[in-house]
Amino acid sequence: MSFSITDVIMCILTAVYVAATIIICFFSNKSAKAASEQAKAATKQVEEMKKIQEQNVNIQLFDKRHKTYVTFAKWYYITEATFKSTTASPQESFKRQMFGNVGSFGKESTQNMMEHREYMVDLFQKSKRNKEINDDTRQFQEQMQYAINNISNTLYSIQMEKGELSSIKYLYTKIDEAASKSVNRFISVFYSAVFAITDENLIELKEAFEAVKKSSVLHKMENDLEMLKMEPTP
């Protein structure tokens, strides 16, 4: 059997083509493996970022829930202590819980704390206009100034806390519609009672408190907090 030059050339070209195909397949396979590894690394990075974002969201949610829980629990236990007291009337007990011993300073029968604050400011200004200043007058002015600041700070804090508590129904998944209504009523009545410590407001506050207690609101808030507790970062 004889081979022509054309046959030899065709064999050489075929061999070159096969070799080139093998080389291309080798490098293509290597490139595919590299691309696959890059894709896996990118997927892992995305998953880690997602996990970090979820963790950050959970931490922020936990912080918000914890803050509202602490505030709501404070209002809850102040109310509970008010109606448990056997040594003072609900009015006296609530006033002492909220404002300490300065709540009635200068005016024992006070109910509206904004009016009472204005009364104390007026009394303080009159004492400042007194030309005869002695140690007793200075002591009185210092006590009055402290009482005015205490009432002002308490009323301001209550306003801020009411704003924080308005988000409870959005933060806690375990608080249903009925419990949410009892929470809103309690917050509203408590706020009103702080500014006007009247028998009517305190009667409403007691009713609102009993509804919140019956709905186990604090227990539900605690359960939601437990769900978001994070393991300490090593």
C-alpha positions in Angstrom: 0.0 0.0 0.0 1.4 3.3 -1.0 0.6 6.8 0.5 0.6 9.9 -1.5 1.9 13.2 -0.1 -1.8 14.3 0.2 -2.6 11.4 2.5 0.5 12.1 4.6 -0.5 15.8 4.9 -4.1 14.8 5.8 -2.8 12.5 8.5 -0.6 15.2 9.9 -3.5 17.7 9.9 -5.8 15.2 11.5 -3.2 14.5 14.2 -2.7 18.2 14.8 -6.5 18.7 15.0 -6.9 15.9 17.5 -4.0 17.2 19.6 -5.5 20.7 19.5 -8.9 19.4 20.5 -7.4 17.5 23.4 -5.4 20.6 24.5 -8.6 22.8 24.2 -10.6 20.3 26.2 -8.0 20.1 28.9 -7.8 23.8 29.4 -11.6 24.2 29.0 -12.0 21.7 31.8 -9.5 23.5 33.9 -11.2 26.8 33.3 -14.6 25.3 34.1 -13.2 24.0 37.4 -11.8 27.4 38.2 -15.1 29.1 37.3 -17.0 26.6 39.5 -14.6 27.2 42.4 -15.1 31.0 42.0 -18.9 30.5 41.8 -18.8 28.4 45.0 -16.6 31.0 46.8 -19.0 33.8 45.6 -22.0 31.9 46.8 -20.3 31.2 50.2 -19.5 34.9 50.5 -23.1 35.9 49.7 -24.4 33.4 52.3 -22.0 34.8 54.9 -23.0 38.4 54.1 -26.7 37.3 54.3 -26.1 35.7 57.6 -24.3 38.8 59.0 -27.2 41.0 57.7 -29.7 38.7 59.3 -27.7 38.7 62.6 -27.5 42.6 62.5 -31.3 42.8 61.9 -31.9 40.4 64.7 -29.6 42.4 67.0 -31.4 45.7 66.1 -34.8 44.1 66.6 -33.7 42.6 69.9 -32.4 46.0 71.1 -35.7 47.7 70.1 -37.8 44.9 71.7 -35.7 45.0 74.9 -36.0 48.8 75.2 -39.8 48.8 74.8 -40.0 45.8 77.2 -38.0 47.6 79.9 -40.2 50.8 79.6 -43.5 48.9 79.5 -42.5 46.7 82.4 -41.6 49.9 84.4 -45.1 51.4 83.7 -46.7 48.0 84.5 -44.9 47.6 87.9 -45.5 51.2 88.9 -49.2 50.6 88.3 -49.2 47.3 90.2 -47.4 48.9 93.2 -49.9 51.8 93.1 -52.9 49.6 93.7 -51.1 47.1 96.0 -50.2 49.9 98.5 -52.0 49.6 101.8 -50.4 52.7 103.4 -51.5 55.4 101.0 -54.4 56.2 98.7 -54.0 55.3 94.9 -53.5 59.0 94.2 -50.7 59.5 96.8 -49.1 56.2 95.9 -49.0 56.9 92.2 -47.7 60.4 92.7 -44.9 59.1 94.9 -44.1 56.3 92.4 -43.8 58.9 89.6 -42.4 62.0 91.3 -41.0 60.9 94.6 -41.4 63.2 97.6 -41.5 66.3 95.4 -44.8 65.5 93.7 -46.8 67.5 96.2 -44.1 70.0 97.2 -45.8 73.3 98.0 -49.3 72.1 97.3 -50.6 68.9 98.9 -53.9 68.6 96.9 -52.3 68.8 93.4 -53.7 66.6 90.7 -52.7 68.3 87.4 -48.9 68.1 87.3 -48.5 70.6 84.5 -50.5 73.2 86.5 -48.6 72.1 89.6 -45.3 72.8 87.9 -46.5 76.2 86.8 -47.6 76.9 90.4 -44.2 75.9 91.7 -42.4 78.0 89.1 -44.5 81.0 90.2 -43.8 80.4 93.8 -40.1 80.0 93.1 -40.0 83.3 91.2 -41.7 85.1 94.0 -39.1 83.8 96.5 -36.4 85.0 94.1 -37.9 88.5 94.2 -37.7 88.6 98.0 -35.1 91.1 99.0 -34.4 89.5 102.3 -32.4 86.3 101.6 -31.4 84.1 104.5 -30.3 80.5 104.9 -33.9 79.2 105.1 -34.9 81.1 101.9 -31.9 79.7 100.1 -32.7 76.2 101.2 -36.4 76.7 100.2 -35.3 77.9 96.7 -32.9 74.9 96.3 -35.6 72.5 97.2 -38.1 74.2 94.9 -35.7 74.2 92.0 -35.0 70.5 92.5 -38.7 69.7 92.6 -39.4 71.8 89.5 -36.6 70.0 87.6 -37.7 66.6 88.8 -41.3 67.1 87.6 -40.2 68.6 84.3 -37.8 65.7 83.6 -40.4 63.1 84.6 -43.1 64.6 82.3 -40.6 64.9 79.5 -39.5 61.2 79.9 -43.0 60.0 79.9 -43.7 61.8 76.6 -40.6 60.1 75.1 -41.5 56.7 76.5 -45.0 56.9 75.1 -43.5 57.4 71.7 -41.3 54.4 72.1 -44.2 52.2 73.3 -46.3 53.0 70.2 -44.2 50.5 68.3 -45.0 47.5 70.5 -47.6 46.0 68.2 -45.1 46.1 65.3 -42.2 44.6 67.3 -43.8 41.7 69.0 -45.2 38.8 67.0 -46.9 37.1 69.9 -49.1 40.0 70.9 -52.4 39.4 69.1 -55.0 42.0 68.2 -56.9 41.7 71.5 -53.7 42.1 73.5 -52.6 45.0 71.3 -55.8 46.9 72.1 -55.3 46.3 75.9 -51.7 47.6 75.6 -52.7 50.7 73.7 -55.4 51.5 76.2 -53.0 51.0 79.1 -50.4 53.2 77.5 -52.9 56.0 76.8 -54.5 55.9 80.3 -51.2 55.7 82.1 -49.9 58.7 80.2 -53.1 60.7 81.1 -52.8 59.7 84.7 -49.2 61.0 85.0 -50.3 64.4 83.8 -53.6 64.5 85.8 -53.6 62.2 88.8 -57.4 62.2 89.3 -59.6 59.5 90.8 -61.3 59.1 87.4 -58.0 58.5 85.6 -56.8 56.1 88.2 -60.0 54.0 88.0 -59.4 53.8 84.3 -55.8 52.9 84.9 -56.7 50.0 87.2 -59.2 48.6 84.6 -56.6 49.0 81.8 -53.9 47.3 84.0 -56.2 44.3 84.8 -56.8 43.9 81.0 -53.1 43.9 80.3 -52.5 41.5 83.1 -55.2 39.2 81.9 -53.7 39.2 78.4 -50.3 38.1 79.8 -48.7 40.9 77.7 -45.4 40.9 79.7 -45.1 37.1 79.3 -45.7 37.3 75.5 -43.0 40.1 75.2 -40.5 37.9 77.2 -41.2 35.0 74.8 -40.5 37.2 71.8 -37.3 38.4 73.4 -36.2 34.8 74.1 -36.6 33.9 70.4 -34.1 36.7 69.4 -31.4 36.0 72.0 -28.1 35.7 70.2 -25.2 33.4 71.1 -22.2 35.4 72.3 -19.6 36.1 69.5 -16.3 34.3 70.2 
